[in-house]
């Protein structure tokens, strides 16, 4: 039997009206751009349907110097692989450093929690470009880091950090580290301390409590943190351009440069990247659901 209560109908109407601005925003700034990415990816310069943009990603090759000779590589697959590798490394470092830090914050007093969260958030108050330039100043050959090591008597003449994958990873870890800590902290802060005490009373040591209680309960935060770090890391272009000195090309750099001359091929690259990320997110969510059901 249908509910004919006018108050319920009015409440439903108010909810729909309240959601309308958010729905409109999502359609205009998420759905429509994704539609155009897909449309451009599967059309040519005359906007005729084609799969050439997609196939070129997998078939385009180039020759690079290899010792005394040259070898042929699949250009964009290598760049995709490098981007995925550096993104995974950056995400793993953020997780290894951020997980214990999030636990320390969650177990601290309310005042200490506020101070530590503020410290984490302060770098995010500054412009992204300024933060990247700051790391260029620190890591360059005449920068603070290498000059400091020289003052300690170390020979740093043949050491170069900028222009390497290490510099790119450092920049990504610094910029995206808060995105790992905050979702894990938000879960751990709500964790019932009595569960940890009960596990200890039942004979679990510190590692056992972590493995059997803390990590399973904090897994949703870990999944969220991994996604929030992995996605911008794999698609970044400014960090790799500035800290990598143009020598560590990532897929975001290629998308940005190709967009100036061939937006259709650039969209194809973005489309493949989106598919890769959606598959990764689906696998992580499936793993989280299996752990939750276990």
N, C-alpha and C positions, 0 to 999 in steps of 0.2 A: 504494500500500500504506500503510495507516494505521500511524502510529507508536504502538507499544504500550509504549514505555518508561515505566515508572511514575514516573521522575524528571521527565520532561517533563510528564506529567499533573499531578504535584504542583506543579511550577513554574507551570503555567497556573492551577491553583486558587488558589495564593498570590497571583498577579497579580490575579485577579478579586476576591479578598477585600480586597486592598490598594486596589483602585479603588472598592470598594463605598461607603465613606464619601463620596468625592468625587461619585460618581454620585447618591447620595441627596441630597447638598447641592444639586447642580445641578437635580435634579427638584423639590425643595421650594422653592428660592429663585429659579429661573429659569423652568422649564417651567410650574409651577403658577400663578405670578403672571401669566405671559403668557396662559395659558388664561383666567384670570378677566378680564383686560383685554379679550380678544376676546369673551368671553361677555357682559360688561356693555356693550360697545360695540354689540352687535347685539340688545340687549333693552331694553324700556322699564321703567317703574317697577313694572309687574306681572310682569316677567320674561317677557314675550311677545316673540317674534322681531320685529324691526323694523330697517329701514335708515334710519329718520328721523334718528337721531343722526348718521349719516355724511352724509346729504344736507344736513342743516342747516349743516354746516361750510362747504359750498360755496354755499349759497343765502342764508344770513342776511346781511342788509344793515343798515347804519346810516347816519345822515346826520351829516356833520361840516361845520363852518364853513369856507367857502372864499371868502376875500375878503369881498365884501358879501353873498354868498349862501351856499347850502349845496350840498353834493354828496353823492351816495349811493355808498357803498363796500361791498365784501364784507368784513364785519368780520373774520372769522377767517382769510380768505385774506391780508388785509393784515398781520395779526399773524404768520402763518406766514412771509410774505415778509420782514418786518422781522427775525424771529428768524433766518432763514436768512442774511440779509444780514450781520447783526452777527456771527453765528457764523463765516461765511466770512472776514470782515475780521479777526476775532480770530485765526483759524487761520492766515491768510496772514502776519500780523504775527509770530506765534509762529514760523512757519517761517523767515521772513526773518531774524529775530534769532537763532533757535535753531540753524539749520544751521551758520553759521560758528562759533558758540560751541561746538557739539558737536565740530566739526573741531579747534578749538584745544585742547579738552580731550583729545581722542584722540591728538593729536600731542605732548602734554606728557609730562613724566616721571611715573612712578608716584606719587610724593609729591604733585606738583602736581595730578594727576588726582584724588587723594583729597580734597585741600583744596577744589578747585573743585566737585566733586560734593557735598561736605558743604555748601558755601555755597548751592548750588541747593536742597538738600533741607531746609535749616533752616526756611524759611517753612512748609513742609508739616508741620512738627512742631507748629505752632500751630493752634488751632481755626479752622475756616473762617470762623466768625462774627467772631472777633477780627480776622482779616485784613481782612474787609470793612469793619468799623467803623474800622480804621486808615486805610483809603483814604477813608472819609467824612471823617475828621478832616483828611486832607491836601487833599482836593479841594473841600471846602465853601467858601462865599463868604468866610468868616473863617478859612480853613484855612492850613496851612503854605505851600502853593504860591502862592496868590494874595497872601498877606501878604508872602512873600519877594519876589515881583515888585514889590509896592508899595514895598518898601524900596529897590529899585533905581531908583525914580522913575517906574515905569510906572503908567499910569492903568488900574486893574482894576475900576472901579466898575460898569461895564456888562458885565463878563465873568462868566459863570456856567458852571461845569463840571458840578456835580451836577445831576441832573434832565435830562441830555442823553445821547444815544447815545454820545458820546465817553467819558463817565464809565463807562458800562457796558462798553465795549470795553476800557478801561484795566483795569477790575476783572477781566474774563475773561482778558486776556492775563497779568496778574500771577498769577492763581490756577492757570492751566492751562499756563503756560510750561514747568515741569519735565516735563510729560507729552510735550512735543515734543522736548526735548533728550535725555532718557534713552534712548529707543529708537534715535534716530539715533546717539548716542554709542556705544551697545552694538554697533552694526554697524561703525562707523568704527574702533573700538578693535581689531577683529579683522582690519582691512584690511591686506593685505601691502604694506609700504612699497616693496618691490621692484617692484611693479606701477607705482607712481607714478614711480619712478626710470626704469623701462624706457620709459614713455610720454615722459618728458622726453628721454631719449637718442634716441628715434625722431623728435624734432623738435616735440613738442607744447609749446606755451607753457603758462603757468599756467592760462588759461581753458580751453585744449584738454584739459588733464589733468582739470580739474574736470568738463567736459562729457562727455568720452569714457570716463573711468575712475571718478572718485570718485562722481559722482552716480548712474550706473547701478548701481554696487556698493552704494551706500547707500540705494537706492530702497525696499527692504523696510522699513528704519527710518523713512523719510519717510512711507510709507503708514501705518505703525503710529502714528506721531506725529500725523498729520493726523486719523486716526480717533479717537485718544484725546483730542484737543482739540475736534474738531468736535462729537462726540456730547454731551459735557457742556455745551458752549457753546450749542448750539441748544436745549437743554432746561432751561437754568438758570432759576431764578426768584428766588432770594434776592438775587443781585447786581443784577439789574435793578430789583428792588423797592427796595433800599436806596440804591444809587448813582443809580438813575434817578428816585428820589423818586416812584415810581408813575406817572411821565409817559411812561416808555418800556416799554410793556407788551410782554412776550414770551410765547410760547406756553406756557412753563412756568408763568408767572404765571396764565394763564387756566386751565390744568389744575388748578393748586393751588386756585384760588378756586372753580371749578365743582365740584370734588370735595365741597365742603362742602354744596352744595345739590342737585347733579345728578350723581351718580357715573357714571351711564350716558353722559351727554354728555362728561364728563371722560375716560372710558375711550375714547370714540370719537376724541377729540382725540389721546390718547396712542397709539391704534392707527394713526392716519394718520401721526403723527410717526414711529412705529416703521417703517412702510412706507417713508417718505421716506429714513430713515437706512439701511435695509437696501439700498435701491436705490443710494444714494450709495456705500455700502461695496462693493457688487457691481461698480459701474462702476470704482471705484479699483482693486479687485483685478484686474479684467479688463485695465485699463491696465498694471498691474504685470506681469501674466503676458505681455502682448504685448511689453513691453520686455525681459523676461527671455528670451523666445524669439527676439527679433531678433538 
